[in-house]
Amino acid sequence: MDRSEWLLIAHIIVFATWFGSDLATFTLSRRVVSSSTAPVSRAAIAGAMMSVEIFARLCLPLAFGTGVLTAEERGWIDWGWVAAVIGVVAPLWSIAVWLIHRGSTMLARVDLWWRSAVAVGVWVAALASLASDVPIGVRWLAVKLVCFAVIVTSGIVIRLILRPFSVAFGQILSDGSTPEREAIVARSIRRAQPFVVVIWASLLVAAAMAIAQPSV
């Protein structure tokens, strides 16, 4: 197999891991918000959820990196040094995500700004490609880039929505459950769920585009 085939296999593995870990995280979150579950059990489930969720977080930059490199190798795009830079930045971004998961507050402070900048850049490139075939002349690949932009944006929105959840859930574990705290936890998860579904739908559309490769 040549390099493009290995990159494609890596891209598929990343996609499968991303989708699977996202589904598992969603399932565990339903147990975390259950007020009938003992706080100790909820804490254990939350820990397991975070251990699974990190795989989805790691897959986002890796999916972008392997996708760009695969497209470059197969001649679908001709980004030259830009593709090379993305190929280097993507794993570095994943390393930063892992360090944030392990407790790096310095990286956590800049992560949201970085993701916002990536979202803006990807949206601009995706919409420009659909409008003028630049920087991506392959239509189905441009649609995939739109899907990625939607995913990054949805992830940012979910993070903002879940801020009250983190505070309220921490208070439940440390000080005990109250109706007010449980309401905040349940409301935060409920508001985030539509954006989770948007991420799943975007992943499936992106996969369908890659498989069918329609002219759209």
ZIMOJO-V872429 format. One record per residue. N is the residue number from 0. PHI is phi in radians with two decimals (999 if undefined). PSI is psi in whole degrees, 0 to 359 (none if undefined). Layout:
N | PHI | PSI
N | PHI | PSI
This chain:
0 | 999 | 145
1 | -1.55 | 179
2 | -1.10 | 322
3 | -1.11 | 326
4 | -1.23 | 320
5 | -1.12 | 320
6 | -1.13 | 321
7 | -1.13 | 318
8 | -1.07 | 316
9 | -1.06 | 319
10 | -1.10 | 318
11 | -1.16 | 318
12 | -1.09 | 317
13 | -1.08 | 317
14 | -1.05 | 311
15 | -1.08 | 318
16 | -1.12 | 317
17 | -1.04 | 308
18 | -1.14 | 317
19 | -1.13 | 315
20 | -1.20 | 328
21 | -1.17 | 318
22 | -1.10 | 317
23 | -1.13 | 319
24 | -1.08 | 317
25 | -1.08 | 317
26 | -1.09 | 316
27 | -1.17 | 327
28 | -1.10 | 330
29 | -1.14 | 328
30 | -1.34 | 325
31 | -1.12 | 322
32 | -1.44 | 355
33 | -1.26 | 112
34 | -1.22 | 344
35 | -1.39 | 348
36 | -1.49 | 139
37 | -1.07 | 144
38 | -0.94 | 321
39 | -1.10 | 317
40 | -1.17 | 321
41 | -1.11 | 322
42 | -1.12 | 319
43 | -1.15 | 318
44 | -1.14 | 320
45 | -1.08 | 321
46 | -1.10 | 318
47 | -1.13 | 321
48 | -1.08 | 316
49 | -1.16 | 325
50 | -1.17 | 328
51 | -1.42 | 319
52 | -1.08 | 330
53 | -1.05 | 331
54 | -1.15 | 320
55 | -1.12 | 320
56 | -1.12 | 319
57 | -1.18 | 328
58 | -1.27 | 334
59 | -1.02 | 303
60 | -1.16 | 326
61 | -1.19 | 324
62 | -1.13 | 319
63 | -1.15 | 314
64 | -1.10 | 310
65 | -1.17 | 327
66 | -1.15 | 314
67 | -1.13 | 315
68 | -1.15 | 322
69 | -1.10 | 315
70 | -1.09 | 322
71 | -1.16 | 315
72 | -1.12 | 326
73 | -1.55 | 0
74 | 1.40 | 13
75 | -1.34 | 332
76 | -2.32 | 163
77 | -2.38 | 73
78 | -1.64 | 349
79 | 0.99 | 239
80 | -1.14 | 334
81 | -1.12 | 316
82 | -1.10 | 321
83 | -1.11 | 318
84 | -1.11 | 316
85 | -1.08 | 322
86 | -1.09 | 331
87 | -1.48 | 318
88 | -1.19 | 323
89 | -1.00 | 308
90 | -1.16 | 328
91 | -1.13 | 322
92 | -1.09 | 318
93 | -1.10 | 321
94 | -1.09 | 318
95 | -1.09 | 320
96 | -1.06 | 318
97 | -1.13 | 318
98 | -1.14 | 324
99 | -1.13 | 318
100 | -1.05 | 326
101 | -1.47 | 358
102 | 1.99 | 14
103 | -1.28 | 106
104 | -1.29 | 329
105 | -1.10 | 313
106 | -1.21 | 326
107 | -1.08 | 327
108 | -1.18 | 328
109 | -1.69 | 350
110 | -1.08 | 316
111 | -1.12 | 320
112 | -1.15 | 320
113 | -1.10 | 313
114 | -1.11 | 323
115 | -1.12 | 318
116 | -1.13 | 318
117 | -1.08 | 316
118 | -1.03 | 314
119 | -1.08 | 313
120 | -1.07 | 318
121 | -1.21 | 320
122 | -1.05 | 315
123 | -1.07 | 312
124 | -1.12 | 319
125 | -1.18 | 311
126 | -1.19 | 323
127 | -1.11 | 322
128 | -1.16 | 320
129 | -1.19 | 328
130 | -1.47 | 326
131 | -2.41 | 6
132 | 1.13 | 20
133 | -2.34 | 129
134 | -1.54 | 0
135 | -2.09 | 120
136 | -1.59 | 348
137 | -1.58 | 118
138 | -1.11 | 315
139 | -1.15 | 329
140 | -1.23 | 325
141 | -1.12 | 322
142 | -1.12 | 320
143 | -1.04 | 321
144 | -1.17 | 323
145 | -1.05 | 317
146 | -1.04 | 318
147 | -1.14 | 320
148 | -1.08 | 318
149 | -1.09 | 318
150 | -1.11 | 312
151 | -1.08 | 316
152 | -1.12 | 317
153 | -1.09 | 321
154 | -1.08 | 321
155 | -1.13 | 315
156 | -1.08 | 317
157 | -1.05 | 317
158 | -1.04 | 317
159 | -1.17 | 320
160 | -1.12 | 324
161 | -1.48 | 1
162 | -1.02 | 313
163 | -1.09 | 329
164 | -1.05 | 313
165 | -1.04 | 317
166 | -1.17 | 310
167 | -1.14 | 319
168 | -1.18 | 322
169 | -1.08 | 321
170 | -1.18 | 323
171 | -1.09 | 317
172 | -1.24 | 326
173 | -1.58 | 322
174 | -2.03 | 353
175 | 1.83 | 165
176 | -1.45 | 141
177 | -2.36 | 156
178 | -0.99 | 323
179 | -1.14 | 315
180 | -1.15 | 318
181 | -1.11 | 324
182 | -1.14 | 320
183 | -1.13 | 316
184 | -1.06 | 310
185 | -1.13 | 319
186 | -1.15 | 320
187 | -1.10 | 314
188 | -1.12 | 319
189 | -1.09 | 320
190 | -1.24 | 330
191 | -1.38 | 333
192 | -0.98 | 317
193 | -1.03 | 325
194 | -1.29 | 331
195 | -1.12 | 316
196 | -1.09 | 322
197 | -1.06 | 319
198 | -1.09 | 314
199 | -1.05 | 314
200 | -1.07 | 320
201 | -1.14 | 320
202 | -1.08 | 317
203 | -1.18 | 320
204 | -1.12 | 317
205 | -1.06 | 318
206 | -1.13 | 319
207 | -1.10 | 320
208 | -1.09 | 317
209 | -1.18 | 325
210 | -1.34 | 311
211 | -1.40 | 327
212 | 0.82 | 56
213 | -1.27 | 161
214 | -1.32 | 338
215 | 0.55 | none
